[in-house]
Amino acid sequence: MSESFEGRKVVVVGGSSGMGLATAHQVVAGGGTAVITGRDQDKVGAAVEALSQNGKAWGITAELTDRDQVPEVRKQLAAEHADATLLVNAAGFFIPRAFSEYDEARRPALVH
């Protein structure tokens, strides 16, 4: 059974690839509009183009781990997508390493 998103706008953070992009495809397939964010302009553009073949999609390029970029994204969402009713956070990153290398003392530092 496919979820109905008819008439709804969904913001998908991390929507230019992986699970976020899959979620955005489900939104569009269900009749909704997807607003995706991603840090790579080319990936965001390609995702919006692919999504737009089956429905409505918008893209916002930003590196949300850079706190200085967050206010501008919030402003853009408020100005252009205030009618969004759902938010999906599918953003993340993966640093591949051996299982034995993962512990609290050696976790990678995040960009703040």
C-alpha positions in Angstrom: 0.0 0.0 0.0 1.4 3.4 -0.9 1.0 6.4 1.4 -1.1 9.2 0.1 0.6 12.6 0.2 -2.0 14.2 -2.1 -1.9 18.0 -1.6 0.9 17.8 1.0 4.4 19.3 0.9 7.1 17.4 2.7 10.6 18.7 3.5 13.2 15.9 3.3 16.5 16.9 4.9 19.2 14.8 3.2 16.9 14.2 0.3 19.4 14.2 -2.6 20.5 10.6 -2.0 20.0 7.3 -0.2 17.0 6.9 2.1 16.1 10.6 1.8 15.8 10.4 -2.0 13.8 7.2 -1.7 11.5 9.0 0.7 11.1 12.0 -1.6 10.2 9.6 -4.5 7.5 8.1 -2.2 6.1 11.5 -1.5 6.0 12.4 -5.2 4.5 9.0 -6.1 1.9 9.6 -3.5 0.8 12.9 -5.0 2.7 15.2 -2.8 5.5 17.8 -3.3 9.0 17.1 -2.0 11.3 19.9 -0.9 14.7 18.3 -0.5 17.9 19.6 1.0 21.4 18.4 0.4 25.0 19.7 0.5 26.0 18.9 -3.1 24.4 21.3 -5.7 24.8 18.8 -8.5 23.2 16.0 -6.5 20.4 18.2 -5.4 19.8 19.3 -9.0 19.8 15.8 -10.4 17.5 14.6 -7.6 15.0 17.5 -8.3 15.1 16.7 -12.0 14.4 13.0 -11.4 11.6 13.7 -8.9 10.0 16.4 -11.2 9.5 13.8 -13.9 6.7 12.3 -11.7 5.5 15.3 -9.7 6.6 18.4 -8.0 9.9 18.9 -6.3 12.1 21.7 -5.1 15.7 21.7 -3.9 17.8 23.7 -1.4 21.5 23.3 -1.4 23.1 23.8 2.0 25.6 22.2 4.4 23.5 22.0 7.5 26.4 21.0 9.7 27.6 24.6 9.1 25.5 26.5 11.6 26.0 29.7 9.7 24.0 28.3 6.8 21.0 27.2 8.9 19.3 30.6 9.3 19.3 31.1 5.5 17.7 27.7 5.0 15.1 28.5 7.6 14.4 31.8 6.0 14.0 30.2 2.6 11.7 27.5 3.9 9.5 30.1 5.7 9.3 32.3 2.6 8.8 29.7 -0.1 7.6 26.5 1.6 5.6 27.6 4.7 2.8 25.3 3.5 5.0 22.2 4.2 3.2 19.9 6.7 5.8 17.2 7.3 9.6 17.1 7.9 11.8 14.0 7.4 15.4 14.0 8.6 17.3 11.6 6.5 20.7 13.4 6.7 23.8 11.7 7.9 27.2 10.6 7.0 29.2 7.4 7.2 32.9 7.1 7.8 33.9 3.5 7.0 36.3 1.8 9.4 36.8 -1.5 11.1 34.2 -2.3 13.8 37.0 -2.5 16.4 37.8 1.2 15.7 34.4 2.4 16.9 34.4 3.6 20.5 33.5 6.8 22.3 37.1 7.8 22.8 37.9 7.6 19.1 34.7 8.8 17.5 35.3 11.3 14.7 34.8 15.0 15.4 31.8 16.6 13.8 32.0 19.9 12.1 30.2 22.5 14.2 
